[in-house]
Every structure is written in C-alpha cells, then in structure tokens.
Amino acid sequence: MADCEPLNVGESTTARTDDPDDARTNTDIAGNLALAAGAGVAVVVSAVLLARLIAPVRFTFDEWMFIADRYRFSVDNVLRPHNGHPSMLPALAYTLGFHIAGLHDQWFYRFTLIGAHLALCGALAARVWRRHGPTAAGAVWLLVCFMSAGATNIVWPFQIGLVGSVLFFVLAVDALDRLRQSGRTRDAVWCTTMVTASVMCSAVGVAALVAIGVVVMVGKDRRRDWWVPVVPLSGWAIWWSVYGESSTGTSDVSAIFRLLWQSAQSSGAAILAGNDLAGGALVMALFVITALALLRRKIEFHQTVGLL
C-alpha cells in the first residue's frame, strides 16, 4: 500500500490573504488620499486669503475703459485690441460680468481672477509634483500663490489677461509633453487650443506661441506636429491684419533687452538679498550652468531654446 501523508485537520487549505503587496497598496491609497485632502485644504485656504486681499479693490484704470467701450456685447468689442493686446477672453469675461454682477458688486471679477490664479498655481505644482514629489510642489504652490513683488497681478481683477495667458501656456506645455510621448491627435488639438487661448488673453500669449513654435520646429517630430503652432499663428496673423496696432520702433527693441537684463538682475539681487551687482553675477552664473548642461546633453536643447 502506498504511503499517505497525514492530513493536518487544523491547517487551513485556503490561500493566505495577508499579502504584503496588498498591504503596500492600501498604504499607498491612504497616503494619496491624505495628500489629496491636504491639497484641497491648501486650495480652500489660499482662495479665502486671496479673496480677503482682493476685497478692497474697486474699478480702476483700464477697467473703466472696458466699462465705457465694451459694456454691450458685439463681435467688434470682443476682437478690438486693448493697448495693443489681443483681449478677446478678458473682454468676454468683463462683458459677461457687467450683465451678471453689474457695476456695484465686484464678486464676479474677483473670483474669476482667483479661479484663474489658483488654476495656474495648481498646473505648476502638478508639473513639479510629477517630477520632484509633493514637498517641492507645495513650495512652488506657496511661492506662486502668494507672490510678493508681483502681487498686483493677483489683487487687480483686470490682470485676468496676464494670468490667463500664463495659465494656458503652462497647459499647452503639458499637452506638448504628452504629445511628444504619445503622438495622439487629441493631445495635439489640446495643445493648439491652449496656445490659441493664451494668445486671446494678452500679447504675453504671442510669446507663448513663439516658444511652443520653436520647441515643435526644432523637435524630431516637427513633420508630424508642425500644424500645432501654425494654426494659432495663422489666426493671430489674420486678427492682426484687421485689428493690429503697434507703436514699436527700433529703439523699443533695444529697450526690451535692457528691461530683460534689469529685471533678471533685480530678481537675482532679491534672491541673494544683495545689490544689483550680485544679482547680475547670479544671472550670468545661471547662463553658464545652462550652457554647460546643454553641451553635456543634461537638458534638452529644443525645450531650453523655446522657453528662453
């Protein structure tokens, strides 16, 4: 007779359920939920603080020009530039606000700016989170959300144009990153849409269009993606041929470069808590580091050129 192994009655014949992978998954889910809750609290607190900062502001300067010239909706009122800037989306926002909230209560204009600004902070923080984790993302959120010297851009509702241009540019960069990885048409369409929206907010969007165009045209997929910058560029060119206005001369071009240098120098001085000489030294050091990184292929050339 063949030997039979004894059956241990007390031993369970079912599979064990205390899998360490399951425990790790549950921990990850709990951690993600905690981070999401923390991000939600940060958004709410930031919105409340920004609302308190913006509350005392009343209609000033350019807003009165919108009230006088764009109170009634018309295609011409939307398409006309403001001080040389394409301002289609800000004009639509203010015209809508005139008929929803009127001129006596500014809650609509304040919360439109706050929403756009928080969306920009979230888009930037999300990019940093994906690469460097939640701690760095939180630091970026605080720096951008409660900027000091640039506070005018988050307490004056009319700056929805500038904030909108930067917001849509960041979203376009995200879409372009996805497009370079996936090659999907929907990512290309989304990138084109975001660049177009950036241009429709202010002339800052034109700089965003140039940056995206350079990144695409010097990239390896330019034969596939060439139309991404060409479509909004064509739309802007048509608009400019009808409504464009500019007083820029050759002397203004040199003034632009002087302003860029002085701004970078002052920013460097603020970082170092020093004078303009120290700030200029920091800027030059950053240029040298960037050039060396390019030569050693530590960073991608087309993205650096586009952002510059």
C-alpha positions as CSV (number, residue, x, y, z in Angstrom):
1,M,0.0,0.0,0.0
2,A,1.3,3.4,-0.9
3,D,2.3,5.7,2.0
4,C,-0.2,8.6,2.5
5,E,0.7,11.9,4.0
6,P,-1.2,12.6,7.2
7,L,-3.9,15.3,6.9
8,N,-3.5,18.1,9.4
9,V,-7.0,19.0,10.3
10,G,-6.1,22.2,12.0
11,E,-4.3,23.6,8.9
12,S,-6.4,25.7,6.6
13,T,-6.3,24.7,3.0
14,T,-7.3,28.2,1.8
15,A,-4.8,30.6,0.4
16,R,-3.3,33.2,2.8
17,T,-4.7,36.7,2.4
18,D,-2.1,38.7,4.2
19,D,-0.2,39.5,1.0
20,P,2.4,42.3,1.6
21,D,1.6,43.7,-1.8
22,D,-2.0,44.3,-0.7
23,A,-0.8,46.0,2.5
24,R,1.5,48.2,0.5
25,T,-1.3,49.1,-1.9
26,N,-3.6,50.0,1.0
27,T,-0.8,52.2,2.4
28,D,-0.3,54.0,-0.9
29,I,-4.0,54.6,-1.3
30,A,-4.2,56.1,2.2
31,G,-1.1,58.3,1.5
32,N,-2.6,59.5,-1.7
33,L,-5.9,60.3,0.0
34,A,-4.1,62.3,2.7
35,L,-2.1,64.2,0.1
36,A,-5.3,64.9,-1.9
37,A,-7.0,66.1,1.3
38,G,-4.0,68.4,2.1
39,A,-4.1,69.8,-1.4
40,G,-7.8,70.5,-1.1
41,V,-7.3,72.3,2.2
42,A,-4.5,74.4,0.7
43,V,-6.7,75.4,-2.2
44,V,-9.6,76.5,0.1
45,V,-7.3,78.4,2.5
46,S,-5.5,80.1,-0.4
47,A,-8.8,81.1,-2.0
48,V,-10.0,82.6,1.3
49,L,-6.8,84.6,1.8
50,L,-6.8,85.8,-1.8
51,A,-10.4,86.9,-1.5
52,R,-9.5,89.0,1.5
53,L,-6.6,90.6,-0.3
54,I,-8.7,91.4,-3.4
55,A,-11.8,92.6,-1.5
56,P,-10.9,96.3,-1.1
57,V,-10.1,96.7,-4.8
58,R,-12.6,98.7,-6.9
59,F,-12.7,99.5,-10.7
60,T,-9.6,101.4,-11.7
61,F,-7.8,102.5,-14.9
62,D,-8.3,100.0,-17.7
63,E,-11.4,98.6,-16.2
64,W,-13.2,101.9,-16.8
65,M,-12.1,101.7,-20.4
66,F,-13.8,98.3,-20.7
67,I,-16.9,99.8,-19.0
68,A,-17.1,102.7,-21.4
69,D,-16.2,100.8,-24.6
70,R,-17.3,97.2,-24.1
71,Y,-20.3,97.2,-21.9
72,R,-22.5,95.9,-24.7
73,F,-21.6,92.7,-26.4
74,S,-20.6,92.8,-30.0
75,V,-18.0,90.9,-32.1
76,D,-16.1,94.1,-32.7
77,N,-16.0,94.9,-29.0
78,V,-14.6,91.4,-28.3
79,L,-12.0,91.5,-31.1
80,R,-10.7,95.0,-30.7
81,P,-7.3,95.1,-29.0
82,H,-6.7,96.9,-25.7
83,N,-3.5,98.9,-25.7
84,G,-2.2,96.8,-28.5
85,H,-3.0,93.5,-26.7
86,P,-5.4,90.9,-28.1
87,S,-8.0,90.8,-25.2
88,M,-10.8,88.6,-26.5
89,L,-11.2,86.4,-23.4
90,P,-10.9,89.2,-20.9
91,A,-13.4,91.3,-22.9
92,L,-15.8,88.4,-22.9
93,A,-15.3,87.9,-19.1
94,Y,-15.9,91.5,-18.3
95,T,-18.9,91.9,-20.6
96,L,-20.4,88.8,-19.0
97,G,-19.7,90.2,-15.6
98,F,-21.4,93.5,-16.5
99,H,-24.6,91.7,-17.2
100,I,-24.4,89.1,-14.3
101,A,-23.0,91.1,-11.4
102,G,-23.4,94.7,-12.7
103,L,-21.1,97.5,-11.6
104,H,-21.9,97.7,-7.9
105,D,-20.6,94.3,-6.8
106,Q,-17.2,93.0,-7.8
107,W,-17.5,89.5,-6.6
108,F,-17.7,88.1,-10.2
109,Y,-14.5,89.8,-11.3
110,R,-12.6,88.9,-8.1
111,F,-13.5,85.2,-8.2
112,T,-12.8,85.0,-11.9
113,L,-9.2,86.2,-11.2
114,I,-8.8,84.0,-8.1
115,G,-10.0,80.9,-10.0
116,A,-7.6,81.5,-12.9
117,H,-4.7,82.2,-10.5
118,L,-5.3,79.1,-8.4
119,A,-5.6,77.0,-11.6
120,L,-2.2,78.4,-12.6
121,C,-0.7,77.5,-9.2
122,G,-2.2,74.0,-9.5
123,A,-0.9,73.5,-13.0
124,L,2.7,74.5,-12.0
125,A,2.5,72.5,-8.8
126,A,1.3,69.4,-10.6
127,R,4.3,69.6,-13.1
128,V,6.7,69.8,-10.1
129,W,4.9,67.0,-8.2
130,R,5.2,64.6,-11.1
131,R,9.0,65.1,-11.2
132,H,10.1,66.0,-7.7
133,G,7.3,65.0,-5.3
134,P,4.7,66.7,-3.1
135,T,7.2,68.7,-0.9
136,A,8.7,70.6,-3.8
137,A,5.2,71.0,-5.3
138,G,4.0,72.6,-2.1
139,A,6.9,75.0,-2.1
140,V,6.1,76.1,-5.7
141,W,2.4,76.5,-4.8
142,L,3.3,78.9,-1.9
143,L,5.8,80.9,-3.9
144,V,3.5,81.4,-6.9
145,C,0.2,81.7,-5.0
146,F,1.4,84.4,-2.6
147,M,4.0,86.3,-4.7
148,S,5.3,89.5,-3.2
149,A,6.6,91.9,-5.8
150,G,4.1,90.6,-8.4
151,A,1.1,90.9,-6.1
152,T,-0.5,93.4,-8.4
153,N,-1.2,90.5,-10.8
154,I,-3.4,88.7,-8.1
155,V,-5.2,91.6,-6.5
156,W,-6.3,93.5,-9.5
157,P,-9.1,91.6,-11.4
158,F,-8.1,93.2,-14.7
159,Q,-4.9,91.1,-14.7
160,I,-7.0,88.1,-15.7
161,G,-5.5,88.7,-19.2
162,L,-1.9,88.2,-18.0
163,V,-2.8,85.3,-15.6
164,G,-4.9,83.6,-18.3
165,S,-2.0,83.8,-20.9
166,V,0.4,82.2,-18.5
167,L,-2.1,79.6,-17.3
168,F,-2.9,78.5,-20.9
169,F,0.8,78.4,-21.8
170,V,1.5,76.0,-18.9
171,L,-1.4,73.8,-20.0
172,A,0.0,73.9,-23.6
173,V,3.4,72.8,-22.4
174,D,1.8,69.9,-20.5
175,A,-0.1,68.9,-23.7
176,L,3.0,69.2,-25.8
177,D,4.9,66.9,-23.3
178,R,2.1,64.3,-23.7
179,L,2.1,64.7,-27.5
180,R,5.8,64.0,-27.7
181,Q,5.3,60.8,-25.7
182,S,2.1,59.5,-27.2
183,G,1.8,61.2,-30.7
184,R,-2.0,61.2,-30.2
185,T,-4.0,63.7,-32.3
186,R,-6.1,64.7,-29.3
187,D,-3.0,65.9,-27.4
188,A,-2.0,68.0,-30.5
189,V,-5.5,69.5,-30.7
190,W,-5.5,70.3,-27.0
191,C,-2.1,72.0,-27.2
192,T,-3.2,74.1,-30.2
193,T,-6.4,75.1,-28.3
194,M,-4.4,76.1,-25.2
195,V,-1.9,78.2,-27.2
196,T,-4.8,79.9,-29.0
197,A,-6.5,80.7,-25.7
198,S,-3.2,82.1,-24.4
199,V,-3.0,84.5,-27.4
200,M,-6.6,85.5,-26.9
201,C,-5.8,86.7,-23.3
202,S,-3.0,89.1,-24.0
203,A,0.2,89.7,-26.0
204,V,2.0,87.5,-23.5
205,G,0.3,84.7,-25.3
206,V,2.2,85.7,-28.5
207,A,5.5,85.0,-26.7
208,A,4.0,81.6,-25.6
209,L,3.1,80.9,-29.2
210,V,6.7,81.6,-30.3
211,A,8.0,79.3,-27.5
212,I,5.8,76.4,-28.5
213,G,6.6,77.0,-32.1
214,V,10.3,76.8,-31.5
215,V,10.0,73.7,-29.4
216,V,8.0,72.0,-32.1
217,M,10.0,73.1,-35.1
218,V,13.4,72.1,-33.7
219,G,12.0,68.8,-32.3
220,K,12.3,65.4,-34.0
221,D,8.5,65.2,-34.7
222,R,8.2,68.6,-36.5
223,R,6.9,66.9,-39.7
224,R,4.0,65.4,-37.7
225,D,3.3,68.4,-35.3
226,W,4.1,71.4,-37.5
227,W,0.5,72.5,-37.6
228,V,0.2,72.8,-33.8
229,P,1.8,76.3,-33.8
230,V,0.9,77.2,-37.3
231,V,-2.9,77.1,-36.7
232,P,-2.9,79.7,-33.9
233,L,-0.2,81.7,-35.7
234,S,-2.4,81.9,-38.8
235,G,-5.4,83.0,-36.6
236,W,-3.3,85.7,-34.9
237,A,-2.0,86.9,-38.3
238,I,-5.5,87.3,-39.6
239,W,-6.6,89.1,-36.5
240,W,-3.5,91.4,-36.7
241,S,-4.2,92.3,-40.3
242,V,-7.6,93.6,-39.3
243,Y,-7.2,94.9,-35.8
244,G,-3.4,95.1,-35.1
245,E,-1.9,98.2,-33.8
246,S,1.7,98.9,-32.6
247,S,3.9,101.8,-32.0
248,T,7.1,99.7,-31.6
249,G,10.2,101.1,-33.2
250,T,13.9,100.1,-33.4
251,S,14.7,102.0,-30.3
252,D,12.0,100.0,-28.4
253,V,13.7,96.7,-29.3
254,S,16.9,97.7,-27.5
255,A,14.8,98.9,-24.6
256,I,13.2,95.4,-24.4
257,F,16.7,93.8,-24.0
258,R,17.7,96.4,-21.4
259,L,14.4,95.7,-19.5
260,L,15.0,92.0,-19.6
261,W,18.5,92.3,-18.2
262,Q,17.5,94.8,-15.5
263,S,14.5,92.5,-14.5
264,A,16.7,89.4,-14.3
265,Q,19.4,91.4,-12.4
266,S,16.9,92.7,-9.9
267,S,15.4,89.2,-9.4
268,G,18.8,87.8,-8.7
269,A,19.5,90.6,-6.2
270,A,16.2,89.8,-4.4
271,I,17.1,86.1,-4.2
272,L,20.5,86.9,-2.7
273,A,19.3,89.8,-0.6
274,G,22.1,91.8,-2.2
275,N,22.7,94.6,-4.7
276,D,22.3,94.6,-8.5
277,L,25.9,93.6,-8.9
278,A,25.4,90.4,-7.0
279,G,22.1,89.8,-8.9
280,G,23.9,90.2,-12.3
281,A,26.6,87.7,-11.1
282,L,23.9,85.2,-10.3
283,V,22.2,85.6,-13.6
284,M,25.5,85.1,-15.5
285,A,26.3,82.0,-13.4
286,L,22.9,80.6,-14.3
287,F,23.6,81.2,-18.0
288,V,27.0,79.5,-17.7
289,I,25.4,76.5,-15.9
290,T,22.7,76.2,-18.6
291,A,25.2,76.4,-21.4
292,L,27.4,73.7,-19.8
293,A,24.3,71.5,-19.3
294,L,23.4,71.9,-22.9
295,L,26.9,71.0,-24.1
296,R,26.9,67.9,-21.9
297,R,23.3,67.0,-23.0
298,K,22.0,67.1,-19.5
299,I,18.9,69.1,-20.6
300,E,17.1,69.1,-24.0
301,F,18.2,71.8,-26.4
302,H,14.8,72.5,-28.0
303,Q,13.0,72.9,-24.7
304,T,15.6,75.3,-23.4
305,V,15.6,77.4,-26.6
306,G,11.8,77.5,-26.6
307,L,11.5,78.7,-23.0
308,L,14.2,81.3,-23.5
